[in-house]
Amino acid sequence: MIRRVFIISSILALSGLLAACNDSGNKQTGGGAGPAGAAPQAAPVGVIALKKDTFPVTTILPGRAEAYQTADIRPQVSGIIREIAFREGGEVKKGDLLYQIEDSPYVATVEQAKAAIAKAEASVPSAQSNFDRYQRLVGSGATQIEFETAKTTLLQAHAEVESAKAALASAQIDLDHTKIVAPFDGVIDQTAYNVGNVVAANQTTALTTIRQLDPIYILLTESSTNLLKLRDAMRSGAVQSEANAIFRLILENGKEYNQKGKLDMSKQIVSETTGTFIIRVLFPNPDRVVLPGMYVRATVELGAEVGYALPQLATSRDANGRLTAQFISADGKVETRAFENASPSNNSWLVTDGVKDGDQLIVSGLQSIAPGMPVKPVPMKINESGVVVAAEQAGAGDAQKPAVQ
């Protein structure tokens, strides 16, 4: 009995000790923490104030560059190549000598044709004199048959002269064709034939190829949906005609080309497999920056619209595909807004609803915020290069990094 009372007393004492330790730990933990209801500190974010204005409505199209003119050079006479007068891969001007074919046989043919003319012309005076004599005597001793014969002989003499002249012209053409010249200014490929090779007139294999690169064509692939938008813009008067559409080129390195293009031609048949059609645009290319086969993107201005421009770097898409952006609400917290309709406008999205003048759009520091979080706005601007900079640095050309990360 005494032993049972001792065990129960020990258990009660141990329980009291554990409770005392637990209370002591809770007090230490509570004493080390700050006030439970303290508000989190507002994070700085870069913002721009939006203002309604007129902005261009644009679309971006993929495409590839194509030479303005391409010519496969083939011989028009047969012979041995005696000279190659161009540098492979270099530039040539219209009329420059490319190939010289051995011309000795053609020079001889020209001389023969000249001799034939001289021979034919030598018979003309005699035939003319005979014709004149029979013409005087046709009524007094000469028969009509003799007169007609003399007339025929004279006509044949003149015909032989003309025939010889035609033969000379043909021989001269062949002689001229022994010099193969550039048909236009351009860049020439490597040669497929060397000095001493025999070539044939109008052979299927080209000697070389010349491409004119200034100006240059850009073949853009456009969807039939955007074609309908373009026509709607034309009907509404935003675009007066297809020829008024402004094209700007974005190169493979992401930089904008410093020349503007103009519409040249578009196919009128939409592809049954891809639902697209081709737009051909002509761009000046004086420095040969754009080369055939290059992949490019073109920005096309289809007109203008009044609204608010949201920079693409400050926007994203939600799970439903809607355009979203982060704003600062009236109470200084992050607010997410979604937009059902948005049109591309250069490096921005153009919206007309859900925004008013003076609204603050968050453009930097987006990685460290969440909806409902208090933030501190820092005025920003976006420079010509599309980089977010502090408002006072917007005009500086060396500002390359945003002030708020």
VOGU-3710 file (C-alpha; in Angstrom, 3 decimals, decimal comma):
1> mirrvfiiss> 0,000/0,000/0,000  2,820/2,361/0,927  4,625/1,465/-2,297  1,544/2,278/-4,446  1,169/5,704/-2,760  4,860/6,397/-3,426  4,525/5,632/-7,185  1,447/7,842/-7,529  3,211/10,690/-5,724  6,233/10,385/-8,021
11> ilalsgllaa> 4,060/10,538/-11,164  2,269/13,683/-9,919  5,601/15,359/-9,123  7,016/14,557/-12,601  3,902/15,937/-14,305  4,214/19,189/-12,372  7,884/19,511/-13,402  7,056/19,039/-17,120  4,277/21,622/-16,951  6,640/24,142/-15,355
21> cndsgnkqtg> 9,244/23,605/-18,099  6,614/24,018/-20,800  5,402/27,308/-19,320  8,977/28,583/-19,099  9,600/27,775/-22,812  6,437/29,522/-23,921  7,406/32,634/-22,006  10,872/32,693/-23,612  9,435/32,276/-27,087  6,886/34,984/-26,552
31> ggagpagaap> 9,467/37,330/-25,162  11,723/37,015/-28,262  9,055/37,763/-30,934  7,916/41,216/-32,086  4,354/42,508/-31,946  2,023/39,948/-33,539  0,006/42,505/-35,550  2,921/44,522/-37,094  2,291/45,514/-40,792  4,862/44,369/-43,453
41> qaapvgvial> 7,099/47,048/-44,953  6,022/48,418/-48,403  8,324/47,245/-51,199  9,496/49,839/-53,792  8,272/49,260/-57,373  8,760/51,254/-60,541  5,583/52,745/-62,018  4,526/54,869/-64,977  1,411/57,048/-65,045  -0,870/56,188/-67,956
51> kkdtfpvtti> -2,475/58,786/-70,172  -4,950/58,382/-73,020  -3,443/59,182/-76,411  -3,455/58,138/-80,064  -1,207/55,161/-80,759  -0,463/53,165/-83,934  -2,188/49,795/-84,359  0,440/47,284/-85,445  0,925/43,614/-86,152  4,127/41,550/-86,325
61> lpgraeayqt> 4,625/39,141/-89,227  7,362/36,541/-89,769  9,120/36,378/-93,102  12,272/35,740/-95,101  14,421/37,891/-97,340  14,549/37,280/-101,084  16,738/38,897/-103,758  15,116/41,667/-105,799  16,412/40,088/-109,016  18,160/36,802/-109,699
71> adirpqvsgi> 19,785/35,835/-112,994  21,403/32,532/-113,918  24,183/33,343/-116,381  24,332/31,020/-119,401  26,287/31,312/-122,690  24,424/32,164/-125,888  27,240/30,888/-128,144  29,453/27,839/-127,981  33,198/27,909/-127,444  36,082/27,745/-124,989
81> ireiafregg> 36,192/30,092/-121,995  39,240/32,271/-122,491  38,868/34,641/-119,523  36,913/35,001/-116,267  36,894/38,679/-115,348  35,097/38,817/-111,986  35,919/38,033/-108,369  33,752/35,281/-106,939  31,388/36,580/-104,277  32,100/40,189/-105,223
91> evkkgdllyq> 29,911/42,974/-106,507  29,461/43,617/-110,213  27,929/46,500/-112,125  25,600/46,312/-115,075  27,644/45,775/-118,248  30,765/44,449/-116,482  32,550/41,656/-118,325  32,058/38,286/-116,647  33,291/35,695/-119,170  35,146/35,977/-122,468
101> iedspyvatv> 34,567/33,089/-124,870  37,140/32,476/-127,613  35,981/34,824/-130,370  38,325/34,019/-133,290  35,768/31,866/-135,175  33,108/34,545/-134,739  35,432/37,325/-135,911  36,091/35,271/-139,062  32,366/34,827/-139,644  31,870/38,588/-139,372
111> eqakaaiaka> 34,597/39,216/-141,956  33,025/36,676/-144,299  29,677/38,444/-143,961  31,308/41,770/-144,777  32,890/40,259/-147,878  29,544/38,833/-148,954  28,018/42,293/-148,699  30,772/43,754/-150,816  30,278/41,045/-153,446  26,525/41,543/-153,506
121> easvpsaqsn> 26,852/45,295/-153,784  29,272/44,939/-156,699  26,590/43,332/-158,873  24,042/46,074/-158,260  25,466/48,770/-160,630  25,597/46,358/-163,588  22,049/45,153/-162,941  20,886/48,744/-162,562  22,514/49,827/-165,834  21,026/46,866/-167,702
131> fdryqrlvgs> 17,590/47,642/-166,273  17,813/51,314/-167,293  18,839/50,388/-170,853  15,976/47,950/-171,378  13,576/50,412/-169,845  14,490/52,962/-172,570  14,268/50,376/-175,344  11,189/48,520/-174,249  9,062/50,212/-176,928  11,659/50,399/-179,728
141> gatqiefeta> 13,467/47,126/-180,236  13,555/45,484/-176,816  10,917/43,002/-175,914  8,856/43,128/-172,768  10,355/39,838/-171,654  13,901/41,245/-171,802  12,776/44,241/-169,730  11,149/42,050/-167,091  14,263/39,871/-166,942  16,473/42,927/-166,366
151> kttllqahae> 14,088/44,142/-163,653  14,173/40,776/-161,906  17,967/40,698/-162,014  18,146/44,140/-160,387  15,732/43,150/-157,627  17,739/39,988/-156,952  20,931/42,005/-156,684  19,360/44,297/-154,088  17,955/41,274/-152,217  21,379/39,648/-152,084
161> vesakaalas> 22,798/42,823/-150,578  20,101/42,852/-147,869  20,620/39,158/-147,200  24,346/39,691/-146,793  23,700/42,566/-144,418  21,386/40,370/-142,333  24,052/37,683/-142,207  26,559/40,287/-141,007  24,159/41,432/-138,274  23,684/37,841/-137,110
171> aqidldhtki> 27,427/37,216/-137,131  28,004/40,418/-135,194  25,434/39,365/-132,568  27,203/36,041/-132,098  30,527/37,867/-131,813  29,077/40,215/-129,179  27,754/37,229/-127,240  31,296/35,929/-126,792  31,509/38,646/-124,130  29,136/37,654/-121,302
181> vapfdgvidq> 28,312/40,750/-119,242  26,339/41,427/-116,045  22,661/42,199/-116,764  22,300/44,370/-113,629  24,131/45,497/-110,485  24,439/42,780/-107,893  26,506/40,199/-106,046  27,872/37,288/-108,058  28,278/33,680/-106,917  31,240/31,437/-107,534
191> taynvgnvva> 31,789/30,189/-111,068  30,814/26,669/-112,094  33,259/26,701/-115,064  36,923/27,618/-115,344  39,184/28,970/-118,065  39,619/26,360/-120,781  36,236/24,694/-120,263  33,996/24,291/-123,290  30,495/25,717/-123,013  27,487/25,353/-125,301
201> anqttaltti> 24,849/27,832/-126,350  21,804/27,849/-124,032  23,106/24,971/-121,921  21,052/23,912/-118,900  23,873/24,392/-116,371  24,434/28,017/-115,397  27,941/29,461/-115,388  27,145/31,483/-112,270  24,316/33,459/-110,638  23,877/37,185/-109,938
211> rqldpiyill> 21,529/38,536/-107,278  20,465/42,129/-106,864  20,326/42,940/-103,142  19,456/46,640/-103,203  16,531/46,938/-102,892  15,511/43,587/-101,415  12,202/41,763/-101,062  10,823/40,551/-97,729  8,208/37,808/-98,084  5,910/38,019/-95,056
221> tesstnllkl> 3,436/35,339/-94,023  0,102/36,805/-92,926  -2,991/35,048/-91,592  -6,294/35,403/-93,381  -7,730/36,795/-90,105  -5,348/39,745/-90,166  -6,124/40,228/-93,842  -9,754/40,790/-92,871  -8,630/43,237/-90,149  -6,593/45,148/-92,708
231> rdamrsgavq> -9,553/45,408/-95,033  -11,769/46,557/-92,148  -9,216/49,251/-91,352  -9,259/50,343/-94,980  -13,054/50,538/-94,996  -13,092/52,557/-91,769  -10,590/55,041/-93,162  -7,828/54,262/-90,650  -5,748/53,043/-93,595  -6,432/54,704/-96,922
241> seanaifrli> -4,998/51,861/-99,013  -2,646/48,912/-98,715  0,113/51,047/-100,208  -0,089/53,372/-97,155  0,758/50,614/-94,679  4,128/51,277/-92,995  6,522/48,334/-92,590  9,450/48,229/-90,156  11,900/45,350/-90,039  13,279/43,503/-87,002
251> lengkeynqk> 16,457/41,565/-87,783  17,543/38,185/-86,431  19,588/39,863/-83,669  16,482/41,663/-82,400  17,536/45,097/-83,647  15,271/47,264/-85,770  16,405/47,886/-89,348  16,899/51,567/-90,102  14,955/51,497/-93,385  11,200/51,512/-93,946
261> gkldmskqiv> 9,516/49,233/-96,464  6,590/49,633/-98,813  4,077/47,071/-99,992  4,907/45,664/-103,410  2,533/42,767/-104,033  0,486/40,191/-102,183  -0,861/36,868/-103,324  -4,609/36,805/-103,656  -4,977/33,089/-102,818  -5,043/31,864/-99,222
271> settgtfiir> -3,232/28,572/-98,599  -5,654/25,714/-97,929  -3,173/23,993/-95,595  -1,926/26,928/-93,483  -4,660/29,552/-93,920  -2,038/32,180/-94,755  -1,085/34,323/-97,708  2,145/36,024/-98,747  2,829/39,766/-98,572  5,837/41,012/-100,519
281> vlfpnpdrvv> 7,468/44,174/-99,177  10,294/46,165/-100,766  13,053/47,501/-98,491  16,075/49,638/-99,408  19,270/47,704/-98,673  22,202/49,996/-99,533  24,626/48,449/-97,034  23,684/44,807/-97,814  22,593/44,312/-94,197  19,719/42,022/-95,228
291> lpgmyvratv> 20,741/38,958/-97,239  18,582/36,432/-99,104  17,338/33,645/-96,846  17,517/35,648/-93,610  14,653/35,145/-91,150  13,139/38,485/-90,124  10,043/39,939/-88,499  8,178/42,952/-89,766  6,041/45,372/-87,797  3,134/46,677/-89,863
301> elgaevgyal> 1,229/49,833/-88,951  -2,402/49,352/-89,938  -3,687/52,656/-88,603  -4,150/54,460/-85,277  -6,458/54,124/-82,277  -7,130/56,156/-79,115  -6,440/54,337/-75,845  -3,782/53,475/-73,271  -0,452/51,825/-74,128  0,669/49,082/-71,715
311> pqlatsrdan> 4,339/48,134/-72,328  4,683/44,446/-73,119  7,411/44,062/-70,490  4,830/44,908/-67,792  2,118/42,505/-68,975  1,444/38,780/-68,978  -1,340/36,315/-69,754  -3,558/34,488/-67,297  -4,807/30,908/-67,561  -7,672/32,064/-69,810
321> grltaqfisa> -5,351/33,867/-72,188  -6,421/37,336/-71,079  -3,904/40,161/-70,937  -3,070/41,089/-67,314  -1,069/43,864/-65,680  -0,267/45,002/-62,146  -1,444/48,415/-60,928  -1,266/50,325/-57,643  -4,714/50,721/-56,103  -5,993/53,804/-54,272
331> dgkvetrafe> -4,888/52,326/-50,911  -1,332/51,704/-52,147  -1,576/47,955/-52,755  -0,929/45,752/-55,766  -4,008/45,268/-57,941  -4,227/42,834/-60,874  -6,355/43,897/-63,829  -7,376/41,723/-66,780  -8,258/43,037/-70,242  -10,497/41,211/-72,691
341> naspsnnswl> -9,485/43,221/-75,754  -5,988/44,460/-76,553  -4,368/45,442/-79,852  -0,607/45,310/-80,523  1,058/48,709/-80,848  4,807/48,419/-81,456  6,245/47,217/-78,075  2,996/47,810/-76,186  -0,569/46,553/-75,913  -3,272/49,097/-76,661
351> vtdgvkdgdq> -6,336/48,901/-74,376  -9,419/51,101/-74,196  -11,286/49,796/-71,115  -10,352/49,236/-67,485  -7,879/52,125/-67,278  -8,188/55,860/-66,645  -5,806/58,802/-66,805  -3,273/58,830/-63,986  -3,450/55,104/-63,172  -0,076/53,816/-62,011
361> livsglqsia> 1,155/50,767/-63,920  3,896/48,718/-62,281  6,738/48,225/-64,775  9,621/46,978/-62,588  10,003/44,991/-59,399  7,270/42,617/-60,558  9,128/39,509/-59,384  8,913/40,467/-55,698  5,246/41,472/-55,392  1,872/39,745/-55,135
371> pgmpvkpvpm> -1,726/40,968/-55,340  -2,789/42,837/-52,206  0,779/43,586/-51,098  1,497/47,198/-50,052  4,079/48,847/-52,287  5,894/52,149/-52,594  5,715/53,708/-56,101  8,920/55,006/-57,717  8,325/57,090/-60,897  9,849/55,511/-63,982
381> kinesgvvva> 9,960/56,018/-67,744  10,709/53,744/-70,677  13,434/55,057/-72,973  13,683/54,687/-76,760  15,472/51,335/-76,362  12,560/49,929/-74,343  14,532/49,924/-71,072  12,905/50,996/-67,800  14,867/53,868/-66,235  14,284/56,379/-63,457
391> aeqagagdaq> 12,213/59,351/-64,571  15,129/61,766/-64,293  17,344/59,422/-66,395  14,888/58,870/-69,237  16,767/61,234/-71,547  20,203/59,784/-70,813  21,537/57,643/-73,611  23,729/55,540/-71,318  20,887/54,305/-69,083  20,750/50,615/-69,699
401> kpavq> 19,332/49,123/-66,498  16,103/49,719/-64,614  16,472/51,587/-61,350  14,124/49,178/-59,526  14,693/45,445/-59,889
//
